[in-house]
Amino acid sequence: MSFEEDDHVVLHDKHSEFDGEVGTVTQTMESMFGDVTYTISFEDGQESGVPEDALEAAPDDADTDDDADE
């Protein structure tokens, strides 16, 4: 599954301080080998170079900063 900018995702990376947190895709980058990586923005920072297999779509009821303004 590929993701687009502004999609809400859950990061699964045991080496990241944001493991298990919901964030927002802020940028997608494609390498010269055709692999896509993402920059994910979280409440307390961001993670760059995240591979697609470390992400899953966030549930619709997940708490994000964007939802707090509504």
TORKOL-4160 file (C-alpha; in steps of 0.2 Angstrom, whole numbers, padded with zeros to 4 digits, m for minus):
70
<pt num="1" X="0000" Y="0000" Z="0000"/>
<pt num="2" X="0007" Y="0017" Z="m0005"/>
<pt num="3" X="0003" Y="0033" Z="0005"/>
<pt num="4" X="0001" Y="0051" Z="0000"/>
<pt num="5" X="0005" Y="0067" Z="0008"/>
<pt num="6" X="m0007" Y="0071" Z="0023"/>
<pt num="7" X="m0012" Y="0053" Z="0026"/>
<pt num="8" X="m0012" Y="0047" Z="0044"/>
<pt num="9" X="m0001" Y="0032" Z="0047"/>
<pt num="10" X="0006" Y="0022" Z="0062"/>
<pt num="11" X="0025" Y="0019" Z="0062"/>
<pt num="12" X="0031" Y="0002" Z="0066"/>
<pt num="13" X="0050" Y="0003" Z="0069"/>
<pt num="14" X="0057" Y="m0003" Z="0086"/>
<pt num="15" X="0073" Y="0008" Z="0083"/>
<pt num="16" X="0062" Y="0024" Z="0082"/>
<pt num="17" X="0057" Y="0034" Z="0097"/>
<pt num="18" X="0040" Y="0036" Z="0088"/>
<pt num="19" X="0037" Y="0017" Z="0086"/>
<pt num="20" X="0018" Y="0014" Z="0087"/>
<pt num="21" X="0013" Y="0032" Z="0086"/>
<pt num="22" X="0001" Y="0040" Z="0073"/>
<pt num="23" X="0009" Y="0053" Z="0062"/>
<pt num="24" X="0005" Y="0062" Z="0046"/>
<pt num="25" X="0015" Y="0059" Z="0029"/>
<pt num="26" X="0023" Y="0076" Z="0025"/>
<pt num="27" X="0034" Y="0071" Z="0010"/>
<pt num="28" X="0036" Y="0056" Z="m0001"/>
<pt num="29" X="0053" Y="0053" Z="m0010"/>
<pt num="30" X="0057" Y="0040" Z="m0023"/>
<pt num="31" X="0075" Y="0033" Z="m0025"/>
<pt num="32" X="0083" Y="0030" Z="m0041"/>
<pt num="33" X="0079" Y="0011" Z="m0038"/>
<pt num="34" X="0061" Y="0015" Z="m0038"/>
<pt num="35" X="0059" Y="0013" Z="m0019"/>
<pt num="36" X="0048" Y="0025" Z="m0010"/>
<pt num="37" X="0052" Y="0032" Z="0007"/>
<pt num="38" X="0042" Y="0044" Z="0018"/>
<pt num="39" X="0044" Y="0059" Z="0030"/>
<pt num="40" X="0032" Y="0057" Z="0044"/>
<pt num="41" X="0028" Y="0072" Z="0056"/>
<pt num="42" X="0023" Y="0068" Z="0074"/>
<pt num="43" X="0017" Y="0079" Z="0088"/>
<pt num="44" X="0035" Y="0079" Z="0095"/>
<pt num="45" X="0046" Y="0078" Z="0079"/>
<pt num="46" X="0048" Y="0069" Z="0063"/>
<pt num="47" X="0055" Y="0054" Z="0056"/>
<pt num="48" X="0063" Y="0054" Z="0038"/>
<pt num="49" X="0067" Y="0040" Z="0026"/>
<pt num="50" X="0054" Y="0028" Z="0032"/>
<pt num="51" X="0051" Y="0013" Z="0021"/>
<pt num="52" X="0033" Y="0009" Z="0016"/>
<pt num="53" X="0034" Y="m0008" Z="0025"/>
<pt num="54" X="0036" Y="0001" Z="0042"/>
<pt num="55" X="0020" Y="0010" Z="0040"/>
<pt num="56" X="0001" Y="0006" Z="0041"/>
<pt num="57" X="m0014" Y="0016" Z="0038"/>
<pt num="58" X="m0020" Y="0024" Z="0055"/>
<pt num="59" X="m0038" Y="0020" Z="0061"/>
<pt num="60" X="m0050" Y="0033" Z="0056"/>
<pt num="61" X="m0053" Y="0037" Z="0075"/>
<pt num="62" X="m0034" Y="0040" Z="0078"/>
<pt num="63" X="m0030" Y="0056" Z="0088"/>
<pt num="64" X="m0019" Y="0068" Z="0077"/>
<pt num="65" X="m0015" Y="0086" Z="0078"/>
<pt num="66" X="m0026" Y="0090" Z="0063"/>
<pt num="67" X="m0042" Y="0082" Z="0071"/>
<pt num="68" X="m0040" Y="0093" Z="0087"/>
<pt num="69" X="m0044" Y="0109" Z="0077"/>
<pt num="70" X="m0061" Y="0103" Z="0072"/>
